[in-house]
């Protein structure tokens, strides 16, 4: 695990991010609200809005890289889009390459995201949704301090099968 580096993604990382995201959507369609068939057609630059910038310092997109510089996982944090909800950060798009799963990379990504949110100091709470049947990811978020506050039944439908989304929050 010492060989894993977590850092903010830059514009030059977007092609690798897009490839990783597409693979995650393809391999685990029930885990996401976005679908592979639609999203694979988007350009990598479409995700540049998730990168932190001078005018958007409260958001970011982080990646987990191995010693060779290969992107293995990512996580994003976005503030509320409306002025009266900017105190709420939304954690989204957390995924780890299938070949790298089970190595603690997701825990590192979540911890780094939470460290950033706490250091930034403008967030009162973080929220996220996770597929309710994805028990290992639910436990990951619970270990990080998130608690359940609701359930959205039939939140997504993949190949005719409905999946519920668990709503979770972490007061900061």
N, C-alpha and C positions, 0 to 999 in steps of 0.2 A: 504494500500500500504506500510505501515511502516514495515510490516512483510516480505516483499520481500527483499531478499539479492541477489545482483549481484556479482558474483566472477568468476575468471578463473576456467575452468574445469581442473581436474587432471585425471590421468589414472584410478583412482578408480571410476570416474564419467562416464566413457565411456559406460558401459552397460545401464545406465539410459538415456544417450544422444542417444544411438542407438535406444532404445525403443521409445523415444520421436520423433526422426527423422522418424522412420518407420511409426509411427502413423500419422505424418504430411503428409508424402508422400501418405499414404493410403487415408486420409480424404480430401486432397486438391491437387490432382494430377496436376491440371492445374497451380498451383502456382510454380511448380518446373521443372527443366530440367531433374532431376533424376527421375526414375520411381520406384514405390514400388516393383514390381515383381522382378526386378533385384537387387535392393539395400537391400531388406530384407534378401538376401542370404549372404551378407557380414558380417564379424565379427565386433564386436565393436572396436577391436584393429585396424581395417582398418582406423579409424579416428584419431589415435594418432598423425599423422603428422600435424594435425591442432592445437595441443597444443603448447603453447609457451615453449621455452627451451633456454638454454644458447646459442646455435648456431642459434636459430631462435627467437630472442627477439622481433622482429617487428610484430609477428603474434600472434593470440590467438583465443581461443574458450571460450566464456563466457556463464554462465548459470544463470537463475533466479530461485531462490529456495524459497519455502515457509518456514514458521516457523518450519515445521516438516522435513525439508530437502528434500522435493520432488522437483525434477527438473520440472519447469513449462514452460521454454522457453530457447532458446539459439540463439547466433549470433556468426559469425566467421569473422575474418579479416585476409587476407593474402596479403603479399607484392607481387609485380610483381616477376615472377620467373626468369626473365632475368636481368642481371646487369643494363642494360640501362632503365629498367622499375621498378626498386625497389622503386622509389619515388611515385609510384601509389599503393595504397592499395585497395583491392577488398573486399567489404562487401558481405557476402554470408551466406546462410543457416540460415536465421532468421525465427524462427517459435515459436509459443506459443501453448501449449496444448489447445485443443478445449474447455475444461471445464474452462480454465483460461483466455480465450480471453475476451476483453472488460474491462479489469481491469487496463490498462495502462502499462502492463508488456513489451510490444513491445517498447514503448517509452523509458522505463528505459534501456532496452538492447541497443537500438540505441544510447542513450545518453552516456552510459558507453563505448561503442565501440568508439564513436567520441572523448570522453575525453582521452582515451588511445592513439588514433591516433595522437591527438594534442600534448599530453605530450611526446610521443615517439620522435617527432620532425623530423623524416626523410621523412615523407610523404608530398608531394606537393598537392595531391588530393586523394580523395576516389571515387571509382566508384562502381556501382551495376547495376543489371538488376532486373526488377520486371514485372510480368504479367500486361500488360497495362489495362486489364479489372478489375484488383484488386484495385479498386479506393480507398478503405480505407487505403491500404498499401502505395499506391502512395502518398496520402495526408500525411501519417505519415512521409515518407521520405522528402516530401516538407517542412513540419513543422520543420524538423531537418536541413534544409538548402540545400538539394539536389535540383538540377535543371535538367530538361530534356535536353538531347543533341541528342537524336536519337530514332528511333523505328526500331526494327527488325521484319518485318511482318512474320507471319507463323513460329515463332521461335520454337514452340513446337507443337506436335500433340498428343492429348489425345483422345482416342476412336473415331478417325476420325474427331475430331474438332480441327482446328488450333487456336493457341493463339499467339498474338504478345507480344514481350518483349520490354518494355520501358527501354532505357539506361539513367542512371542518374549519375551525378557527383557532388562532393562537393569540391571546392578549399579550401585548408587549409591555 
